């Protein structure tokens, strides 16, 4: 069954659905033989697991390590392969950049290279937002537009920014310059199809100029390019599911995904406590809520096992502020796994918990990877999760006579 079949069965209702997404939730055993989720003391999540139904989700497919973009599209019931898109457009949408059909959007990672041009830190020590804004202004002031193509730098958050090329004849089929590992030199931008040669030449010039402009910076002395994407439009959650949706996320990229899918965006947040406060404030105004927690993924990417455990425990302590709203459906999961022992995204399936009065309880009593294997949801493609949530929210009619 294709996930878009669900669209034909949607019926109106006033029920409420919350998706609590702990980015990078899944893990692998650490020094004590347990994952971060198994190590954390999470009595509130465990109580939900006992009353709900659990399982494991594959964001894209068996053995495939997903990026955050396709994984989030899958969470909301969009085929992650068919709707795959470069992170550039997600970052641009996240900062509410006014995109046009002539735009090629590219994510920048500010990075640190040594005197030999070798990457020693792909995230430049996670520079602060003020430094990010200063660097983008410095690049904008010193790198002019190239002929008929306008070059635009936009700050995002920490080490992330957006490069926009605006003009005719641009192509997104370019190899990324981020090798995804330290100890290597940045890769040159390479045209993957003949039509992208013009764009390759433009980017090569921009990168060369950027290296000169950033050369004296103590940390962010190079930029790495990822996620090339031309602007495109998607059917919204309201168009597909008749859901009036609100996104609550601290990182621009996740607000960008939500904005592309027609969700309204809550105000600025820096902490999970602020996100939950916004959820409670707007609870009566919407019927679908996407609440995104970034810190689980950040600690995993930093290889900080204990830090990820701490984030999970802190979130569990705040969970009653969500459950006492008594949503008709509460889904707790992640977009992908980010085990601290790998310090990166991985292909491992993600634990999922669905809580609703209509659940058929399973044998799971702890919300953790090895327990969720035995859950009633089984192991399923992530793109079918939305259908499960809509069914439990009584927003789908019967199929067939």
N, C-alpha and C positions, 0 to 999 in steps of 0.2 A: 504494500500500500504506500502510495506517495503521500507525503505530509500535506500537500495542497488539496487532497481529497477532503480534509477536515473543513476547508473553507465552505464547501457546499452543504455542510450539515449545521452550520452555526445558527443559533437562535438567540434572540434578545433575552437578557436576564439582568437582575440587579446585583448578582453575587459578586464577591470581591476575591481577587487572587493576588497573593504576594509571592514574588520570586526573590528570595534572599540568596544572592550569588556571591560566594566566597571565592574570589579569583584564585586559581591555582590550588584548589582545595586538596586534591589527592596527593598522597606522598608515598614514600618507600621506607622500609625499616631503617632506623638509625642505630646508634651504638648499643642500645638496649634491646634491639630486635623488634621494636614496634614503630609504626609510622607516627607522624606528628599527631594525626587525629586519634590514633589509638593511645598515644601517650597523654594527651590533654584530658583534664578532668572536665567533662561536659555533661553534667547531670540534666540540664534542661533539654539539650538535643537528644540525649538518651531517652528521656521521658516521651518526647515526641515520636521517636523511633518505635517505642513499644506500642503506641496507639495508632501509628500511621503505617505506611507501606514503603519499603526501601528497595534499592537496587543499585546497579552500576550503569553508567552512560558512556558510550563511545562518541566523542565529539564529531569525528569525521569518519573513521573506519579503523578496523583492527590494525594495530602496528603503526598508525599514522600519528605523528606528533603535530598537534594543531597550533596555529597562531590564534591570538585572541579574537581576531575578526571573524573567521569562519566559525569558531567555537560559539561565539555569541549569536551569530545568525542561526546556528543550529538550536540554541536554547529557545529561540523564539519561533521555531518551526519553519525556518527557511533552509532549504537544501544548501549545506555549506560548500559543496563543490560547484553547483550551478551558480551560486551567488557569491563565489569567492571574489574578493576585491582587495586591492592594496591598502595598507594602513594609512597612506597619505590622505585619502578622502575621509577616512574615519577621524583622523586628527583634525583635518580642516573643519569638518562638521562639528567636532567637539568644541572648538574655540569659536564657533559660529562665524567662520570666515565666509564672506559672500561669494560663493562659488559660481562659476559660469561654465558653459559648455566648451569654452576654449581652454579650460584649466587642466594642467597636469599637476597633481598634488603628490608630494613626496615627504615621507617622514624623515626628519633629521634626528640622529643621535649625536649629541656632542660627545667627543671621546678624547682620550689622552694618548698621544704617541710619544715615543722616546726620540732621541736625536737621530736614530737610524730609521725613523718612520715606522716603527713597529708599535702596534696597539698594546698598551699596558692596562688600559681601563676603558671598556666599551661604553661606560656611562659617565665618565669624567667625574667620578666621585659623587654622582647625583648632585650636581651643582644646584644652588638655590634659584628660586624663580627670578629674583632681581638680577642675578648674573645672567640668566637666560635672556631676559629682556635686553640687557646691555649688549650681549653678544649679537643678538638679532639686529639691533639698531646699527651696530658697528658693521655688520655684513651688508645691511641695506645701504648704508652710506657709502660703502667702498666698492660695491659690485654693481656696476650699471647694467641696465637692460641691454640685451643683445639684439640689435637690429629691430625686427618686428615682434620680438618676444620679450614680454615684461618679466622681470625677475623679482619675486617678492619673498621676504623672510618674515615669518610670524612666530613669535614665542608661544610655547605651550606651557609645560610644567617641568621643573627640575632639568634633566638633560635632554628633554624632547622639544623639538620645534618642527615647523612645517616650511618646506620650500615649495613655492608655487611658480610654475612657468605658465605664462598666459599668452597664447598666440595660436596661429594656424599650423597645421602639419605636425603636431606633437604626437608621440606614441608612448604607450606605457610599457611596451615590451623591452625593458632594459634590465640587465643584471644588476643586483644590489651590490653596493660597495662595502657593506658590512659582512665580514667573513664569519661572524657569529662566534669568534674565538679570539682571545688575546694571543700574543706571541706571533701574530701575522701582520703583514702590511694591509692597509685597505685595498680592496679590489678596485680595478678600474671599471667605470660603467661600460657595459658592452651591449650593443644592439643585438637582440635575440631574433629579430626579423629584419630584412633589408629596409623596410619602411621606417625603422627606428634609428637609422644612421644619423639623420639630422639632429634628433634629440640627443643621441650619444655625444655628438660634437659639442652641443650646447652645454651639456652637463659636465663634460670634461673641463671646459673652460671655467665654469662656475666653481667646480671643486678646486681647481688650481688656484684661482683667485682667493677662495675661502681659506686655503692653506696658508697663503701669504698673510691675509688679514688676521688670522688667529695665531700666527706663529709665536707671538710673545706671551700668549695666555699661559698661566701656570698649570691649569688643568685642561680646560676645553680648547685644545690647540688643533683640533681636527674635527671634521664632521663626517659621519657615515650616513649613507642614504639607503632607505628601505621603502618598500610598499608603494611603488609607483601606481597611480590610479587616475584615470580620467573620470570626470563627474558622470554619474548615472542615477536614475530615480528608481525607488523601490515601492511596492505596494505597502501601505501602512498596516499596523495592527488593527486599526479601526476598519480599514477596507476589508481585511481578511477575516477578522474575528469579532468585529463590533465591540472592541475594547477601547475604552477611554483611558489611556495609559499615561503614567507619570514615571519618569526616570530620576533616580536619586543616586548620584555618583560623584566622587571627588575628582576623578581623572578625566581630562577632556576626551580621550579616545572613546570611552564608554558612553559619555554623553553624546558623542558623535554618532555611534551606532544607533543609539536610541532616537536621535533626531532624524537620521535617515529612514527609520522605520515609523516615523510619525508620532513618536511619544513627545509629550511635553516635558520640559526639563525643570527640575526644582532648583532652588537657589544654590549658591556656592556653599560647599562643605569642605572641611578639612579632617574631620574625625567621624568615626562610626556613630558616636553619640549624637552628633549634629545630624547625621543621615536619619537616624531613628526619630529624632525630634521632628524633622521635616515629614517623615512618613506619618507620624501621628497628627501633625498639623493639617495635612492635606487628605487624611484618610476618607473623609466624607465627600471629597470632590472628584474622586476617580474610582475606577473599578479594577484596574490592573496596576501593580506597583513593581518596578524593577529597582531593587536596592543592591548596589554593588559595593563590595568590600575589597579593596585593593591590597591591604597590608599582608594578607596571607600569601599572595603571589610575590610581593616584594621580598619578604623574608625568605621564601623558597629560592628565589633567584639569587639572593645574596649568600645562599648556603647556610643560613642561620636557622638550624633545626629548633633550638630552644626558643628563638624569637617567634617562629611560626606557631609553636605550641602556646606561647603566651597570648598571641593574637586570638587563637581559637578559644582559649579560656575566657578572655575578656569579652569576646562576642557572646559566648554562651551565657555569661552573667547578665548580659543586656537583653537576652532573648525574651524574657517575660514581658518587656515593653512592647514587643511585637505580638506575642501570642495573646496578650490580654485585649487586643483589638478584635479578637475572635474572627479572623478572616474565614471565608468559606473554604478556601484552599491556601495552604502555605507550602511552598516548595523551597527546600534548602539544598543547594548543590554548588558546584563550581563550574567554570567554563572548561577547565582542563586540569591536569595534574602538574604541579611544580614541586617535585621532591627536593628537599633541601640537600640531600646527598648527591643529587645531580646538578643542583644550582641552575636548573633550566626547565623549560616545559618538557613534558614527556608524553608518551603514547599510552600510558596506563589509564584504564577507565576511571571515571569519577563517581564517588559515592553520591547518591541522591536520596532524599527523604521527601515524601509527599504526605501531608497531614490534612485530613478532611473528614467530616462526619460519615462520608460514604466509603471510607477505606475498608478493605477486607484485611484485617491485621495479619501479619506474617510472624515469623519466629525471631525477628531481629529485636534485640534488646539494647544494643549499643550502636551508636551511629559511627561506624568506622569501616574501613575497607573490607576486612575479612568477614565482618558480620553482614555487610550489605550484599555480599555474594549470595547469601541465602535468602535475600528479600523477595517479596512477591512481585516486584516490577521486573525481576530478572536482570539480564544484561541486554540493553537495547540501544539503538542509535539515538543520540541526543535529540535529533530533529523530531522525534515522536513524543517528546516530553510535553510540549504544549497541548497536544491532543489529549493527553491524560489529564492535564490540569483543567482544560475546558470541560471534559466529561464530568469530572468530580464537581465542577462548579455549575453543572446542569445547564451548560450552554451549547450542547450538541443534541440534535434530534436523531431519531432512529434512522438507520440506513436501510433503504428498501422497504418493500411492502410487509 
